[in-house]
Amino acid sequence: MPPKEGSAITLAQFEIRVEEHQRTAESVVRQAVQTAGYGAQAFGLDGDGQPVTATEVDARTPDPVASFPIA
């Protein structure tokens, strides 16, 4: 039903910006993951969309104990 002249309610069709919302959400998730001290690849945020195995994550993640010299 088309809107009538002088009516208080008007018809509006807003553009849905899916790509913009998706980029924003991914950015927020990346920032949360990084702030928590994790790497993006541990959560599957990097790569070609294929799931990574625990072995692949372990191979990419540096060992924090190895970075401290033993006295």
mmCIF file of the N, C-alpha and C atoms, coordinates in Angstrom:
data_MODEL
# 
_entry.id   MODEL 
# 
loop_
_atom_site.group_PDB 
_atom_site.id 
_atom_site.type_symbol 
_atom_site.label_atom_id 
_atom_site.label_alt_id 
_atom_site.label_comp_id 
_atom_site.label_asym_id 
_atom_site.label_entity_id 
_atom_site.label_seq_id 
_atom_site.pdbx_PDB_ins_code 
_atom_site.Cartn_x 
_atom_site.Cartn_y 
_atom_site.Cartn_z 
_atom_site.occupancy 
_atom_site.B_iso_or_equiv 
_atom_site.pdbx_formal_charge 
_atom_site.auth_seq_id 
_atom_site.auth_comp_id 
_atom_site.auth_asym_id 
_atom_site.auth_atom_id 
_atom_site.pdbx_PDB_model_num 
ATOM 1   N N  . MET A 1 1  ? 0.830  -1.167  0.000  1.00 0.00 ? 1  MET A N  1 
ATOM 2   C CA . MET A 1 1  ? 0.000  0.000   0.000  1.00 0.00 ? 1  MET A CA 1 
ATOM 3   C C  . MET A 1 1  ? 0.883  1.240   0.000  1.00 0.00 ? 1  MET A C  1 
ATOM 4   N N  . PRO A 1 2  ? 0.765  2.087   -0.972 1.00 0.00 ? 2  PRO A N  1 
ATOM 5   C CA . PRO A 1 2  ? 1.604  3.285   -1.027 1.00 0.00 ? 2  PRO A CA 1 
ATOM 6   C C  . PRO A 1 2  ? 1.219  4.275   0.071  1.00 0.00 ? 2  PRO A C  1 
ATOM 7   N N  . PRO A 1 3  ? 2.195  5.062   0.539  1.00 0.00 ? 3  PRO A N  1 
ATOM 8   C CA . PRO A 1 3  ? 1.883  6.040   1.580  1.00 0.00 ? 3  PRO A CA 1 
ATOM 9   C C  . PRO A 1 3  ? 0.948  7.127   1.049  1.00 0.00 ? 3  PRO A C  1 
ATOM 10  N N  . LYS A 1 4  ? 0.130  7.640   1.915  1.00 0.00 ? 4  LYS A N  1 
ATOM 11  C CA . LYS A 1 4  ? -0.817 8.685   1.537  1.00 0.00 ? 4  LYS A CA 1 
ATOM 12  C C  . LYS A 1 4  ? -0.200 10.055  1.790  1.00 0.00 ? 4  LYS A C  1 
ATOM 13  N N  . GLU A 1 5  ? -0.656 11.033  1.039  1.00 0.00 ? 5  GLU A N  1 
ATOM 14  C CA . GLU A 1 5  ? -0.197 12.410  1.217  1.00 0.00 ? 5  GLU A CA 1 
ATOM 15  C C  . GLU A 1 5  ? -0.552 12.905  2.610  1.00 0.00 ? 5  GLU A C  1 
ATOM 16  N N  . GLY A 1 6  ? 0.407  13.527  3.275  1.00 0.00 ? 6  GLY A N  1 
ATOM 17  C CA . GLY A 1 6  ? 0.149  14.132  4.577  1.00 0.00 ? 6  GLY A CA 1 
ATOM 18  C C  . GLY A 1 6  ? 0.098  13.143  5.727  1.00 0.00 ? 6  GLY A C  1 
ATOM 19  N N  . SER A 1 7  ? 0.370  11.867  5.487  1.00 0.00 ? 7  SER A N  1 
ATOM 20  C CA . SER A 1 7  ? 0.340  10.900  6.586  1.00 0.00 ? 7  SER A CA 1 
ATOM 21  C C  . SER A 1 7  ? 1.624  11.016  7.413  1.00 0.00 ? 7  SER A C  1 
ATOM 22  N N  . ALA A 1 8  ? 1.548  10.660  8.664  1.00 0.00 ? 8  ALA A N  1 
ATOM 23  C CA . ALA A 1 8  ? 2.690  10.760  9.574  1.00 0.00 ? 8  ALA A CA 1 
ATOM 24  C C  . ALA A 1 8  ? 3.692  9.630   9.359  1.00 0.00 ? 8  ALA A C  1 
ATOM 25  N N  . ILE A 1 9  ? 3.253  8.528   8.800  1.00 0.00 ? 9  ILE A N  1 
ATOM 26  C CA . ILE A 1 9  ? 4.133  7.383   8.573  1.00 0.00 ? 9  ILE A CA 1 
ATOM 27  C C  . ILE A 1 9  ? 4.580  7.402   7.124  1.00 0.00 ? 9  ILE A C  1 
ATOM 28  N N  . THR A 1 10 ? 5.892  7.241   6.932  1.00 0.00 ? 10 THR A N  1 
ATOM 29  C CA . THR A 1 10 ? 6.423  7.208   5.570  1.00 0.00 ? 10 THR A CA 1 
ATOM 30  C C  . THR A 1 10 ? 7.117  5.875   5.331  1.00 0.00 ? 10 THR A C  1 
ATOM 31  N N  . LEU A 1 11 ? 7.067  5.438   4.116  1.00 0.00 ? 11 LEU A N  1 
ATOM 32  C CA . LEU A 1 11 ? 7.691  4.191   3.716  1.00 0.00 ? 11 LEU A CA 1 
ATOM 33  C C  . LEU A 1 11 ? 9.179  4.443   3.458  1.00 0.00 ? 11 LEU A C  1 
ATOM 34  N N  . ALA A 1 12 ? 10.032 3.616   4.026  1.00 0.00 ? 12 ALA A N  1 
ATOM 35  C CA . ALA A 1 12 ? 11.473 3.772   3.819  1.00 0.00 ? 12 ALA A CA 1 
ATOM 36  C C  . ALA A 1 12 ? 12.105 2.401   3.631  1.00 0.00 ? 12 ALA A C  1 
ATOM 37  N N  . GLN A 1 13 ? 13.013 2.291   2.682  1.00 0.00 ? 13 GLN A N  1 
ATOM 38  C CA . GLN A 1 13 ? 13.751 1.062   2.442  1.00 0.00 ? 13 GLN A CA 1 
ATOM 39  C C  . GLN A 1 13 ? 15.239 1.389   2.613  1.00 0.00 ? 13 GLN A C  1 
ATOM 40  N N  . PHE A 1 14 ? 15.826 0.887   3.681  1.00 0.00 ? 14 PHE A N  1 
ATOM 41  C CA . PHE A 1 14 ? 17.217 1.178   3.970  1.00 0.00 ? 14 PHE A CA 1 
ATOM 42  C C  . PHE A 1 14 ? 18.122 0.141   3.312  1.00 0.00 ? 14 PHE A C  1 
ATOM 43  N N  . GLU A 1 15 ? 19.299 0.570   2.923  1.00 0.00 ? 15 GLU A N  1 
ATOM 44  C CA . GLU A 1 15 ? 20.277 -0.321  2.305  1.00 0.00 ? 15 GLU A CA 1 
ATOM 45  C C  . GLU A 1 15 ? 20.904 -1.193  3.385  1.00 0.00 ? 15 GLU A C  1 
ATOM 46  N N  . ILE A 1 16 ? 20.965 -2.483  3.144  1.00 0.00 ? 16 ILE A N  1 
ATOM 47  C CA . ILE A 1 16 ? 21.598 -3.398  4.085  1.00 0.00 ? 16 ILE A CA 1 
ATOM 48  C C  . ILE A 1 16 ? 23.071 -3.488  3.719  1.00 0.00 ? 16 ILE A C  1 
ATOM 49  N N  . ARG A 1 17 ? 23.926 -3.188  4.672  1.00 0.00 ? 17 ARG A N  1 
ATOM 50  C CA . ARG A 1 17 ? 25.366 -3.135  4.428  1.00 0.00 ? 17 ARG A CA 1 
ATOM 51  C C  . ARG A 1 17 ? 26.049 -4.349  5.073  1.00 0.00 ? 17 ARG A C  1 
ATOM 52  N N  . VAL A 1 18 ? 25.819 -5.497  4.508  1.00 0.00 ? 18 VAL A N  1 
ATOM 53  C CA . VAL A 1 18 ? 26.311 -6.751  5.072  1.00 0.00 ? 18 VAL A CA 1 
ATOM 54  C C  . VAL A 1 18 ? 27.834 -6.770  5.137  1.00 0.00 ? 18 VAL A C  1 
ATOM 55  N N  . GLU A 1 19 ? 28.498 -6.415  4.047  1.00 0.00 ? 19 GLU A N  1 
ATOM 56  C CA . GLU A 1 19 ? 29.961 -6.483  4.000  1.00 0.00 ? 19 GLU A CA 1 
ATOM 57  C C  . GLU A 1 19 ? 30.599 -5.569  5.047  1.00 0.00 ? 19 GLU A C  1 
ATOM 58  N N  . GLU A 1 20 ? 30.040 -4.368  5.201  1.00 0.00 ? 20 GLU A N  1 
ATOM 59  C CA . GLU A 1 20 ? 30.587 -3.443  6.194  1.00 0.00 ? 20 GLU A CA 1 
ATOM 60  C C  . GLU A 1 20 ? 30.430 -3.995  7.608  1.00 0.00 ? 20 GLU A C  1 
ATOM 61  N N  . HIS A 1 21 ? 29.271 -4.557  7.905  1.00 0.00 ? 21 HIS A N  1 
ATOM 62  C CA . HIS A 1 21 ? 29.042 -5.124  9.236  1.00 0.00 ? 21 HIS A CA 1 
ATOM 63  C C  . HIS A 1 21 ? 29.944 -6.331  9.482  1.00 0.00 ? 21 HIS A C  1 
ATOM 64  N N  . GLN A 1 22 ? 30.150 -7.141  8.455  1.00 0.00 ? 22 GLN A N  1 
ATOM 65  C CA . GLN A 1 22 ? 31.004 -8.314  8.602  1.00 0.00 ? 22 GLN A CA 1 
ATOM 66  C C  . GLN A 1 22 ? 32.449 -7.904  8.868  1.00 0.00 ? 22 GLN A C  1 
ATOM 67  N N  . ARG A 1 23 ? 32.953 -6.913  8.127  1.00 0.00 ? 23 ARG A N  1 
ATOM 68  C CA . ARG A 1 23 ? 34.324 -6.431  8.350  1.00 0.00 ? 23 ARG A CA 1 
ATOM 69  C C  . ARG A 1 23 ? 34.489 -5.864  9.756  1.00 0.00 ? 23 ARG A C  1 
ATOM 70  N N  . THR A 1 24 ? 33.492 -5.124  10.213 1.00 0.00 ? 24 THR A N  1 
ATOM 71  C CA . THR A 1 24 ? 33.551 -4.548  11.559 1.00 0.00 ? 24 THR A CA 1 
ATOM 72  C C  . THR A 1 24 ? 33.575 -5.651  12.613 1.00 0.00 ? 24 THR A C  1 
ATOM 73  N N  . ALA A 1 25 ? 32.724 -6.645  12.464 1.00 0.00 ? 25 ALA A N  1 
ATOM 74  C CA . ALA A 1 25 ? 32.676 -7.751  13.426 1.00 0.00 ? 25 ALA A CA 1 
ATOM 75  C C  . ALA A 1 25 ? 34.000 -8.514  13.450 1.00 0.00 ? 25 ALA A C  1 
ATOM 76  N N  . GLU A 1 26 ? 34.569 -8.782  12.284 1.00 0.00 ? 26 GLU A N  1 
ATOM 77  C CA . GLU A 1 26 ? 35.850 -9.492  12.225 1.00 0.00 ? 26 GLU A CA 1 
ATOM 78  C C  . GLU A 1 26 ? 36.950 -8.672  12.883 1.00 0.00 ? 26 GLU A C  1 
ATOM 79  N N  . SER A 1 27 ? 36.931 -7.369  12.701 1.00 0.00 ? 27 SER A N  1 
ATOM 80  C CA . SER A 1 27 ? 37.920 -6.495  13.318 1.00 0.00 ? 27 SER A CA 1 
ATOM 81  C C  . SER A 1 27 ? 37.812 -6.520  14.838 1.00 0.00 ? 27 SER A C  1 
ATOM 82  N N  . VAL A 1 28 ? 36.591 -6.493  15.349 1.00 0.00 ? 28 VAL A N  1 
ATOM 83  C CA . VAL A 1 28 ? 36.375 -6.535  16.793 1.00 0.00 ? 28 VAL A CA 1 
ATOM 84  C C  . VAL A 1 28 ? 36.860 -7.866  17.367 1.00 0.00 ? 28 VAL A C  1 
ATOM 85  N N  . VAL A 1 29 ? 36.563 -8.962  16.671 1.00 0.00 ? 29 VAL A N  1 
ATOM 86  C CA . VAL A 1 29 ? 36.998 -10.280 17.141 1.00 0.00 ? 29 VAL A CA 1 
ATOM 87  C C  . VAL A 1 29 ? 38.523 -10.370 17.127 1.00 0.00 ? 29 VAL A C  1 
ATOM 88  N N  . ARG A 1 30 ? 39.153 -9.892  16.047 1.00 0.00 ? 30 ARG A N  1 
ATOM 89  C CA . ARG A 1 30 ? 40.626 -9.907  15.972 1.00 0.00 ? 30 ARG A CA 1 
ATOM 90  C C  . ARG A 1 30 ? 41.241 -9.119  17.128 1.00 0.00 ? 30 ARG A C  1 
ATOM 91  N N  . GLN A 1 31 ? 40.680 -7.946  17.416 1.00 0.00 ? 31 GLN A N  1 
ATOM 92  C CA . GLN A 1 31 ? 41.208 -7.124  18.492 1.00 0.00 ? 31 GLN A CA 1 
ATOM 93  C C  . GLN A 1 31 ? 41.051 -7.823  19.841 1.00 0.00 ? 31 GLN A C  1 
ATOM 94  N N  . ALA A 1 32 ? 39.911 -8.468  20.071 1.00 0.00 ? 32 ALA A N  1 
ATOM 95  C CA . ALA A 1 32 ? 39.683 -9.189  21.324 1.00 0.00 ? 32 ALA A CA 1 
ATOM 96  C C  . ALA A 1 32 ? 40.661 -10.354 21.470 1.00 0.00 ? 32 ALA A C  1 
ATOM 97  N N  . VAL A 1 33 ? 40.871 -11.088 20.379 1.00 0.00 ? 33 VAL A N  1 
ATOM 98  C CA . VAL A 1 33 ? 41.797 -12.223 20.402 1.00 0.00 ? 33 VAL A CA 1 
ATOM 99  C C  . VAL A 1 33 ? 43.214 -11.739 20.687 1.00 0.00 ? 33 VAL A C  1 
ATOM 100 N N  . GLN A 1 34 ? 43.630 -10.671 20.021 1.00 0.00 ? 34 GLN A N  1 
ATOM 101 C CA . GLN A 1 34 ? 44.982 -10.136 20.218 1.00 0.00 ? 34 GLN A CA 1 
ATOM 102 C C  . GLN A 1 34 ? 45.161 -9.595  21.637 1.00 0.00 ? 34 GLN A C  1 
ATOM 103 N N  . THR A 1 35 ? 44.154 -8.898  22.151 1.00 0.00 ? 35 THR A N  1 
ATOM 104 C CA . THR A 1 35 ? 44.232 -8.352  23.504 1.00 0.00 ? 35 THR A CA 1 
ATOM 105 C C  . THR A 1 35 ? 44.331 -9.466  24.538 1.00 0.00 ? 35 THR A C  1 
ATOM 106 N N  . ALA A 1 36 ? 43.699 -10.589 24.271 1.00 0.00 ? 36 ALA A N  1 
ATOM 107 C CA . ALA A 1 36 ? 43.750 -11.731 25.185 1.00 0.00 ? 36 ALA A CA 1 
ATOM 108 C C  . ALA A 1 36 ? 45.077 -12.477 25.098 1.00 0.00 ? 36 ALA A C  1 
ATOM 109 N N  . GLY A 1 37 ? 45.920 -12.090 24.135 1.00 0.00 ? 37 GLY A N  1 
ATOM 110 C CA . GLY A 1 37 ? 47.235 -12.707 24.027 1.00 0.00 ? 37 GLY A CA 1 
ATOM 111 C C  . GLY A 1 37 ? 47.305 -13.907 23.108 1.00 0.00 ? 37 GLY A C  1 
ATOM 112 N N  . TYR A 1 38 ? 46.296 -14.111 22.304 1.00 0.00 ? 38 TYR A N  1 
ATOM 113 C CA . TYR A 1 38 ? 46.285 -15.225 21.370 1.00 0.00 ? 38 TYR A CA 1 
ATOM 114 C C  . TYR A 1 38 ? 46.610 -14.746 19.966 1.00 0.00 ? 38 TYR A C  1 
ATOM 115 N N  . GLY A 1 39 ? 46.999 -15.677 19.122 1.00 0.00 ? 39 GLY A N  1 
ATOM 116 C CA . GLY A 1 39 ? 47.219 -15.372 17.725 1.00 0.00 ? 39 GLY A CA 1 
ATOM 117 C C  . GLY A 1 39 ? 45.944 -15.597 16.934 1.00 0.00 ? 39 GLY A C  1 
ATOM 118 N N  . ALA A 1 40 ? 45.773 -14.812 15.875 1.00 0.00 ? 40 ALA A N  1 
ATOM 119 C CA . ALA A 1 40 ? 44.573 -14.927 15.049 1.00 0.00 ? 40 ALA A CA 1 
ATOM 120 C C  . ALA A 1 40 ? 44.431 -16.323 14.461 1.00 0.00 ? 40 ALA A C  1 
ATOM 121 N N  . GLN A 1 41 ? 45.554 -16.955 14.097 1.00 0.00 ? 41 GLN A N  1 
ATOM 122 C CA . GLN A 1 41 ? 45.488 -18.278 13.490 1.00 0.00 ? 41 GLN A CA 1 
ATOM 123 C C  . GLN A 1 41 ? 44.967 -19.334 14.459 1.00 0.00 ? 41 GLN A C  1 
ATOM 124 N N  . ALA A 1 42 ? 45.107 -19.107 15.767 1.00 0.00 ? 42 ALA A N  1 
ATOM 125 C CA . ALA A 1 42 ? 44.597 -20.063 16.750 1.00 0.00 ? 42 ALA A CA 1 
ATOM 126 C C  . ALA A 1 42 ? 43.076 -20.130 16.719 1.00 0.00 ? 42 ALA A C  1 
ATOM 127 N N  . PHE A 1 43 ? 42.438 -19.079 16.204 1.00 0.00 ? 43 PHE A N  1 
ATOM 128 C CA . PHE A 1 43 ? 40.988 -19.036 16.122 1.00 0.00 ? 43 PHE A CA 1 
ATOM 129 C C  . PHE A 1 43 ? 40.489 -19.142 14.693 1.00 0.00 ? 43 PHE A C  1 
ATOM 130 N N  . GLY A 1 44 ? 41.383 -19.467 13.756 1.00 0.00 ? 44 GLY A N  1 
ATOM 131 C CA . GLY A 1 44 ? 40.990 -19.639 12.369 1.00 0.00 ? 44 GLY A CA 1 
ATOM 132 C C  . GLY A 1 44 ? 40.686 -18.335 11.661 1.00 0.00 ? 44 GLY A C  1 
ATOM 133 N N  . LEU A 1 45 ? 41.233 -17.223 12.141 1.00 0.00 ? 45 LEU A N  1 
ATOM 134 C CA . LEU A 1 45 ? 40.959 -15.927 11.532 1.00 0.00 ? 45 LEU A CA 1 
ATOM 135 C C  . LEU A 1 45 ? 41.886 -15.626 10.366 1.00 0.00 ? 45 LEU A C  1 
ATOM 136 N N  . ASP A 1 46 ? 42.966 -16.350 10.239 1.00 0.00 ? 46 ASP A N  1 
ATOM 137 C CA . ASP A 1 46 ? 43.877 -16.178 9.112  1.00 0.00 ? 46 ASP A CA 1 
ATOM 138 C C  . ASP A 1 46 ? 43.835 -17.432 8.253  1.00 0.00 ? 46 ASP A C  1 
ATOM 139 N N  . GLY A 1 47 ? 44.165 -17.281 7.015  1.00 0.00 ? 47 GLY A N  1 
ATOM 140 C CA . GLY A 1 47 ? 44.215 -18.438 6.131  1.00 0.00 ? 47 GLY A CA 1 
ATOM 141 C C  . GLY A 1 47 ? 43.112 -18.415 5.100  1.00 0.00 ? 47 GLY A C  1 
ATOM 142 N N  . ASP A 1 48 ? 42.911 -19.567 4.501  1.00 0.00 ? 48 ASP A N  1 
ATOM 143 C CA . ASP A 1 48 ? 41.965 -19.664 3.385  1.00 0.00 ? 48 ASP A CA 1 
ATOM 144 C C  . ASP A 1 48 ? 40.596 -20.173 3.808  1.00 0.00 ? 48 ASP A C  1 
ATOM 145 N N  . GLY A 1 49 ? 40.309 -20.121 5.093  1.00 0.00 ? 49 GLY A N  1 
ATOM 146 C CA . GLY A 1 49 ? 39.006 -20.553 5.569  1.00 0.00 ? 49 GLY A CA 1 
ATOM 147 C C  . GLY A 1 49 ? 38.963 -22.015 5.973  1.00 0.00 ? 49 GLY A C  1 
ATOM 148 N N  . GLN A 1 50 ? 40.042 -22.742 5.719  1.00 0.00 ? 50 GLN A N  1 
ATOM 149 C CA . GLN A 1 50 ? 40.093 -24.144 6.105  1.00 0.00 ? 50 GLN A CA 1 
ATOM 150 C C  . GLN A 1 50 ? 40.446 -24.246 7.593  1.00 0.00 ? 50 GLN A C  1 
ATOM 151 N N  . PRO A 1 51 ? 39.842 -25.191 8.301  1.00 0.00 ? 51 PRO A N  1 
ATOM 152 C CA . PRO A 1 51 ? 40.195 -25.349 9.716  1.00 0.00 ? 51 PRO A CA 1 
ATOM 153 C C  . PRO A 1 51 ? 41.639 -25.822 9.863  1.00 0.00 ? 51 PRO A C  1 
ATOM 154 N N  . VAL A 1 52 ? 42.288 -25.362 10.917 1.00 0.00 ? 52 VAL A N  1 
ATOM 155 C CA . VAL A 1 52 ? 43.661 -25.781 11.182 1.00 0.00 ? 52 VAL A CA 1 
ATOM 156 C C  . VAL A 1 52 ? 43.661 -26.799 12.313 1.00 0.00 ? 52 VAL A C  1 
ATOM 157 N N  . THR A 1 53 ? 44.645 -27.663 12.283 1.00 0.00 ? 53 THR A N  1 
ATOM 158 C CA . THR A 1 53 ? 44.766 -28.666 13.331 1.00 0.00 ? 53 THR A CA 1 
ATOM 159 C C  . THR A 1 53 ? 45.555 -28.093 14.496 1.00 0.00 ? 53 THR A C  1 
ATOM 160 N N  . ALA A 1 54 ? 45.491 -28.752 15.629 1.00 0.00 ? 54 ALA A N  1 
ATOM 161 C CA . ALA A 1 54 ? 46.259 -28.318 16.797 1.00 0.00 ? 54 ALA A CA 1 
ATOM 162 C C  . ALA A 1 54 ? 47.753 -28.373 16.503 1.00 0.00 ? 54 ALA A C  1 
ATOM 163 N N  . THR A 1 55 ? 48.172 -29.338 15.716 1.00 0.00 ? 55 THR A N  1 
ATOM 164 C CA . THR A 1 55 ? 49.589 -29.454 15.349 1.00 0.00 ? 55 THR A CA 1 
ATOM 165 C C  . THR A 1 55 ? 50.039 -28.235 14.549 1.00 0.00 ? 55 THR A C  1 
ATOM 166 N N  . GLU A 1 56 ? 49.197 -27.769 13.623 1.00 0.00 ? 56 GLU A N  1 
ATOM 167 C CA . GLU A 1 56 ? 49.536 -26.579 12.838 1.00 0.00 ? 56 GLU A CA 1 
ATOM 168 C C  . GLU A 1 56 ? 49.610 -25.338 13.723 1.00 0.00 ? 56 GLU A C  1 
ATOM 169 N N  . VAL A 1 57 ? 48.694 -25.213 14.654 1.00 0.00 ? 57 VAL A N  1 
ATOM 170 C CA . VAL A 1 57 ? 48.708 -24.069 15.577 1.00 0.00 ? 57 VAL A CA 1 
ATOM 171 C C  . VAL A 1 57 ? 49.971 -24.110 16.426 1.00 0.00 ? 57 VAL A C  1 
ATOM 172 N N  . ASP A 1 58 ? 50.312 -25.287 16.953 1.00 0.00 ? 58 ASP A N  1 
ATOM 173 C CA . ASP A 1 58 ? 51.527 -25.420 17.768 1.00 0.00 ? 58 ASP A CA 1 
ATOM 174 C C  . ASP A 1 58 ? 52.778 -25.078 16.958 1.00 0.00 ? 58 ASP A C  1 
ATOM 175 N N  . ALA A 1 59 ? 52.807 -25.471 15.697 1.00 0.00 ? 59 ALA A N  1 
ATOM 176 C CA . ALA A 1 59 ? 53.968 -25.197 14.859 1.00 0.00 ? 59 ALA A CA 1 
ATOM 177 C C  . ALA A 1 59 ? 54.113 -23.708 14.571 1.00 0.00 ? 59 ALA A C  1 
ATOM 178 N N  . ARG A 1 60 ? 53.009 -22.988 14.475 1.00 0.00 ? 60 ARG A N  1 
ATOM 179 C CA . ARG A 1 60 ? 53.047 -21.549 14.173 1.00 0.00 ? 60 ARG A CA 1 
ATOM 180 C C  . ARG A 1 60 ? 53.261 -20.689 15.414 1.00 0.00 ? 60 ARG A C  1 
ATOM 181 N N  . THR A 1 61 ? 52.914 -21.212 16.584 1.00 0.00 ? 61 THR A N  1 
ATOM 182 C CA . THR A 1 61 ? 52.975 -20.435 17.820 1.00 0.00 ? 61 THR A CA 1 
ATOM 183 C C  . THR A 1 61 ? 54.340 -20.605 18.451 1.00 0.00 ? 61 THR A C  1 
ATOM 184 N N  . PRO A 1 62 ? 55.046 -19.493 18.710 1.00 0.00 ? 62 PRO A N  1 
ATOM 185 C CA . PRO A 1 62 ? 56.356 -19.614 19.345 1.00 0.00 ? 62 PRO A CA 1 
ATOM 186 C C  . PRO A 1 62 ? 56.211 -20.103 20.790 1.00 0.00 ? 62 PRO A C  1 
ATOM 187 N N  . ASP A 1 63 ? 57.177 -20.871 21.224 1.00 0.00 ? 63 ASP A N  1 
ATOM 188 C CA . ASP A 1 63 ? 57.178 -21.400 22.591 1.00 0.00 ? 63 ASP A CA 1 
ATOM 189 C C  . ASP A 1 63 ? 57.678 -20.306 23.538 1.00 0.00 ? 63 ASP A C  1 
ATOM 190 N N  . PRO A 1 64 ? 56.832 -19.823 24.461 1.00 0.00 ? 64 PRO A N  1 
ATOM 191 C CA . PRO A 1 64 ? 57.259 -18.728 25.345 1.00 0.00 ? 64 PRO A CA 1 
ATOM 192 C C  . PRO A 1 64 ? 58.371 -19.133 26.300 1.00 0.00 ? 64 PRO A C  1 
ATOM 193 N N  . VAL A 1 65 ? 58.445 -20.413 26.647 1.00 0.00 ? 65 VAL A N  1 
ATOM 194 C CA . VAL A 1 65 ? 59.492 -20.877 27.562 1.00 0.00 ? 65 VAL A CA 1 
ATOM 195 C C  . VAL A 1 65 ? 60.851 -20.825 26.870 1.00 0.00 ? 65 VAL A C  1 
ATOM 196 N N  . ALA A 1 66 ? 60.895 -21.093 25.579 1.00 0.00 ? 66 ALA A N  1 
ATOM 197 C CA . ALA A 1 66 ? 62.156 -21.108 24.857 1.00 0.00 ? 66 ALA A CA 1 
ATOM 198 C C  . ALA A 1 66 ? 62.762 -19.722 24.738 1.00 0.00 ? 66 ALA A C  1 
ATOM 199 N N  . SER A 1 67 ? 61.969 -18.670 24.942 1.00 0.00 ? 67 SER A N  1 
ATOM 200 C CA . SER A 1 67 ? 62.487 -17.322 24.789 1.00 0.00 ? 67 SER A CA 1 
ATOM 201 C C  . SER A 1 67 ? 63.175 -16.807 26.052 1.00 0.00 ? 67 SER A C  1 
ATOM 202 N N  . PHE A 1 68 ? 63.049 -17.535 27.164 1.00 0.00 ? 68 PHE A N  1 
ATOM 203 C CA . PHE A 1 68 ? 63.701 -17.112 28.414 1.00 0.00 ? 68 PHE A CA 1 
ATOM 204 C C  . PHE A 1 68 ? 64.994 -17.909 28.607 1.00 0.00 ? 68 PHE A C  1 
ATOM 205 N N  . PRO A 1 69 ? 66.109 -17.197 28.832 1.00 0.00 ? 69 PRO A N  1 
ATOM 206 C CA . PRO A 1 69 ? 67.363 -17.927 29.068 1.00 0.00 ? 69 PRO A CA 1 
ATOM 207 C C  . PRO A 1 69 ? 67.337 -18.623 30.442 1.00 0.00 ? 69 PRO A C  1 
ATOM 208 N N  . ILE A 1 70 ? 67.895 -19.790 30.483 1.00 0.00 ? 70 ILE A N  1 
ATOM 209 C CA . ILE A 1 70 ? 67.966 -20.539 31.727 1.00 0.00 ? 70 ILE A CA 1 
ATOM 210 C C  . ILE A 1 70 ? 69.296 -20.199 32.402 1.00 0.00 ? 70 ILE A C  1 
ATOM 211 N N  . ALA A 1 71 ? 69.185 -19.725 33.627 1.00 0.00 ? 71 ALA A N  1 
ATOM 212 C CA . ALA A 1 71 ? 70.402 -19.300 34.332 1.00 0.00 ? 71 ALA A CA 1 
ATOM 213 C C  . ALA A 1 71 ? 70.875 -20.347 35.288 1.00 0.00 ? 71 ALA A C  1 
# 
